[in-house]
Amino acid sequence: MVKMLKNLDRGLLQNIYNSNEFKGWLLSRRWFGDKSVLSNLEFKVNIEYFAIISERIFLNIIKIETSVYSKSYFLPLIYYKKIQDILKQSEKNKDNVIRLTEITFSKKVALTIGNEQKIFTLNLLEAEYCLFFWKKILFDKDIIEEFPTNSLELSLYTEQFQDDISRKEVQNLIEASLFPNRYNYSLQQLGAGNTTNTLFLLTLDKKMADQNPVSFVLKSYKVYSESLEPSILYVLVKNNFPNAPKIYGTIKIKGIETLGIIESVQNIGNIGAIVWNELNDMIYDVFKKIDGDYSHLSEKSDISNFIKKYFVETLKISEQMGIYINKLHESLILPDEKDFNVEIVDSENYLRNYTEKLNSVISELQNNISQKSEKTFYNLPKIKSILIDISIIIEKFRSEFEETQIKIQPVHQDLHMEQILYNKKDNGNYDFCFIDFEGDPQLKTEEKKRKFPVEKDLASLLRSLSYIKFNTLLNFIEKKIIQKYLIEVPEEILYSLYFRKALIGKGKVLETVLKVLNVWEEKIMRKIIKTLNPNITLTNYFTIERTLHELNYELLFRPNKTIVPILGLKEIIEKY
């Protein structure tokens, strides 16, 4: 195998990376963006950086290019002949072996070695999924000593090691690199694969020692560009903000962060799970019979009392959340540093520029939709008119904005409910932890570096309530409404509920369910907003921006879910 790999030079790999098979594999990866633009496979893959470490790990920076497009990705790959060769004992369970095999890229390759031609199967797997990769790049002294030769750099944020807990955790990291045989290692993927960057939990368990295992979150920054997260986490520590993880270190390639070592914060889960579970428990407990009598839910006041009964935890966290968000925004400010101070800008110019930007997004969406099949539901006149109407609403918000100045500052940018972890205190209240400070995933790096009104975060958070509402409704339709013997999909019935207004039979209950969900959403929003005191016009403005980005995302990645942001835009139009 070693002889084979020595003959796998950069040029041969670049040819393989430019094969349609590899391009198709890239398009299947969650982190690979702009799928719609690149779906015809008419793009080039150029290797910007390449190094082989530990004989079988290929460190790549690849650049995806067309005549009008360019984007670079960090792509470490690991070669295997038999998958068992790269797995530690703890990873050799059936489900994991099947999962890793399914996400492997495989291609037959012909190599000339000496005077003989050899044909072998090149199996390449994203290296981050294997403990082998992390052990080698974090704890193998021989590889670490070669970092400068390979343009690699380990940067430690020593200022973050001051408290006892962090100091002990880092001591374990250092000892594991000096004496790797003293530890057992385990790796667990985080985020169920639904994150743009890949996340893993590395646990170190010291052998023959009476101490608890120590865990770290390992993050692979897939887009190869300057990351905001390390500097933002550093600022939060400097401001003594306790509700975000510390970053202990990064590994850079040619000066750009590609891997992060982050504190693993003790938590029960994310707050989205609380909201989702209480909402679904209520829906299926109350609406057991499709033809039941739900006249007791006819008035908004009746529904509000009903919500108090079912949403004890959701209401509690909604009240507390605003306080923590205020503290987060305060802690993202360093007055003496230009990138982290507060600025006051002229509202007329700011909103005019932002309106032009949003209109550009709308034009792009209209163009993307027009290129889809005319049979798709989002090509219907009623759907197309929503984008026209929303452009009018944006102009209405801009022209009616009364404040002459707007305060902008560093914000989270992508604050939704899965980005807020929680722990429950002894007194029954919650402790929150904010994660994932990489900025708005829809923005380019230079745009992410800009400052925004704090309402951008609030709009993002409120939109996650809308997603929970509509996905709950879609699940209810699938389980309770759809007739299995008919060719029906939940999204079509949801469309009918909003656009046709002619549901009969079992579908009539959906009107009551939707009424309850709307009152629920409004009540939770008010609870969150209560302690934040936002500018409502700006909040609406950024809610539209967020929803447009969501529509663009769903068109690219989950076309069947485009109904969710479309209905979000429709609700905004009807409200104003």
Secondary structure by P-SEA (a helix, b strand, c coil): caaaaaaccaaaaaaaaacaaaaaaaaaccccccccccccccbbbbbcbbbbccccbbbbbcccccccbbbbbbbbbbbbcccccccccccccaaaaaaaaaabbbbbbbbbcccbbbbbbbbbccccccaaaaaaacccaaaaaacccccbbbbbcccccccaaaaaaaaaaaaaaaccccbbbbbbbcccccccbbbbbbbbbbccccccbbbbbbbbbccccccccaaaaaaaaaaccccbbbbcbbbbccccccccccccccccccaaaaaaaaaaaaaaaccccccccccccccaaaaaaaaaaccaaaaaaaaaaaaaaaaaaaaaccccccccbbbbccaaaaaaaaaaaaaaaaaaaaaaaaacccccccccaaaaaaaaaaaaaaaaaaaaccccbbbbcccccccccccbbbbbccccbbbbbbcccccccccccccccccccaaaaaaaaaaaaaaaaaaaaaaaaacccccccccccaaaaaaaacccccccccccaaaaaaaaaaaaaaaaaaaaacccccaaaaaaaaaaaaaaaaaaaaaccccccaaaaaaaaaaaaaac
